[in-house]
Amino acid sequence: MTETDFPRRERITLSACFLAGGLGIGGWGANLPALGRRAGLDEGALGLVLLSFAAGAILAMTNAPAVIARIGAERLSVIAAGLFGLGIVGIGWVTQMAAAMVLASLAGLVFGALDVAMNSQASSLERRARRPVMSSFHAMFSAGTLIGALAYAALAQGGVGNGAILSLSGGVILVIAAAMFPRTTAAPAGPAEAAPSARSRARPGAAALALGALAFVIFLAEGAIMDWAAVYLVRVIGTSESIGAAGYAIFAGMMLVGRLLGDRANRALGPPRLFRISVIAVAVSMAAFLLSGSVDLAFAALACSGLAMANVIPLIFSAAGALGARDGGRSLSRVISMGYAGILLGPALIGFLAQAVSLTASLALVLAGLVAVAFFGRALEG
């Protein structure tokens, strides 16, 4: 592997884009309770704001391949990261629901473009490197979300206002994007990155739909753990809210560790085997979490679950990116869109089921879905 095949500049630029995206998402999520207070939003209204973000993201995800074909994935990643930073700044000063929905839609729009573009570029670099690198980029995103959320919590605890915190967060993202923009180049397309031909403009096929279905289930499970594990710790096991929040931090932290080790594990085991082992480990960990009666056991289960969950989505995106190289990126766009639908719809569906039956039963259904997809690791062989 030579520097020409896999330039250090490209890796630094893309790592910065993943980090910027994570910083924005971490700040966005941490700010939601304050946004609700500022704009006087109840749970239903806040849900509409979240839906606006998701709608913008999915719209951009489905149309990003056409933009990538014109300006390139690397350049779109940097531009979208900068615009996302502006959106984060704006969200920090919203005081009305209508403005919140408009800004959330615009922020979702540029985040959706960023997500597809940077994963497309990561897939391109991975093919040129002829070795797994996707997990290392997703580790940067995980690091960004943790830094963004922890920085928000620390500054808010210190009395800094919400608008100032998000202005700082968005400003950092803008600086990152500005620093990376001169580094981008409009390199001519290689054989694998050529502009879509008539054949490549065909709709994504069954392989992309299969990967999208896997992404939907995995993202659903990830969203369930992120959004409901803390609630489970408080309402079922009986811990305090601060202990419940610590459970989420353990899960997210171990996801970061897992992604830092993921490329090495991928090289050692291969994608299908690593996928099966990881998904089965998540299912076992989730079962242990649901059966645990103590905080210590629940924390251990969350740690194992985060470590195992870390590389499943990067594996799916790598396989989708390989398909996307043959159809102008449409397969990757389809898979990311289907996965995002899972992380959007999953927590809400779990909430409805929990109200109708119980939280334990609804999470057990997610566990059953994980067991089912564990047998489809061969879909990653392309």
Secondary structure as the mmCIF struct_conf table of DSSP 4:
data_model
#
loop_
_struct_conf.conf_type_id
_struct_conf.id
_struct_conf.beg_label_comp_id
_struct_conf.beg_label_asym_id
_struct_conf.beg_label_seq_id
_struct_conf.end_label_comp_id
_struct_conf.end_label_asym_id
_struct_conf.end_label_seq_id
TURN_TY1_P TURN_TY1_P1 GLU A 3 ASP A 5
BEND BEND1 PHE A 6 PHE A 6
HELX_RH_AL_P HELX_RH_AL_P1 ARG A 8 ALA A 39
TURN_TY1_P TURN_TY1_P2 GLY A 40 GLY A 40
HELX_RH_AL_P HELX_RH_AL_P2 GLU A 43 ILE A 71
HELX_RH_AL_P HELX_RH_AL_P3 ALA A 73 ILE A 91
TURN_TY1_P TURN_TY1_P3 GLY A 92 TRP A 93
BEND BEND2 GLN A 96 GLN A 96
HELX_RH_AL_P HELX_RH_AL_P4 MET A 97 ALA A 129
TURN_TY1_P TURN_TY1_P4 ARG A 130 ARG A 130
BEND BEND3 ARG A 131 ARG A 131
HELX_RH_AL_P HELX_RH_AL_P5 MET A 134 GLN A 157
TURN_TY1_P TURN_TY1_P5 GLY A 158 GLY A 159
HELX_RH_AL_P HELX_RH_AL_P6 ASN A 162 MET A 180
HELX_RH_3T_P HELX_RH_3T_P1 PHE A 181 ARG A 183
HELX_LH_PP_P HELX_LH_PP_P1 ALA A 187 ALA A 189
HELX_RH_3T_P HELX_RH_3T_P2 PRO A 191 GLU A 193
HELX_LH_PP_P HELX_LH_PP_P2 ALA A 194 PRO A 196
TURN_TY1_P TURN_TY1_P6 ALA A 198 ARG A 201
BEND BEND4 ALA A 202 ALA A 202
HELX_LH_PP_P HELX_LH_PP_P3 ARG A 203 PRO A 204
HELX_RH_AL_P HELX_RH_AL_P7 ALA A 206 TYR A 232
HELX_RH_PI_P HELX_RH_PI_P1 LEU A 233 ILE A 237
HELX_RH_AL_P HELX_RH_AL_P8 GLU A 241 LEU A 269
HELX_RH_AL_P HELX_RH_AL_P9 PRO A 271 LEU A 291
BEND BEND5 SER A 294 SER A 294
HELX_RH_AL_P HELX_RH_AL_P10 VAL A 295 MET A 309
TURN_TY1_P TURN_TY1_P7 ALA A 310 ASN A 311
HELX_RH_AL_P HELX_RH_AL_P11 VAL A 312 GLY A 324
TURN_TY1_P TURN_TY1_P8 ALA A 325 GLY A 329
HELX_RH_AL_P HELX_RH_AL_P12 ARG A 330 ALA A 356
BEND BEND6 VAL A 357 VAL A 357
HELX_RH_AL_P HELX_RH_AL_P13 LEU A 359 VAL A 373
HELX_RH_3T_P HELX_RH_3T_P3 ALA A 374 GLU A 381
#
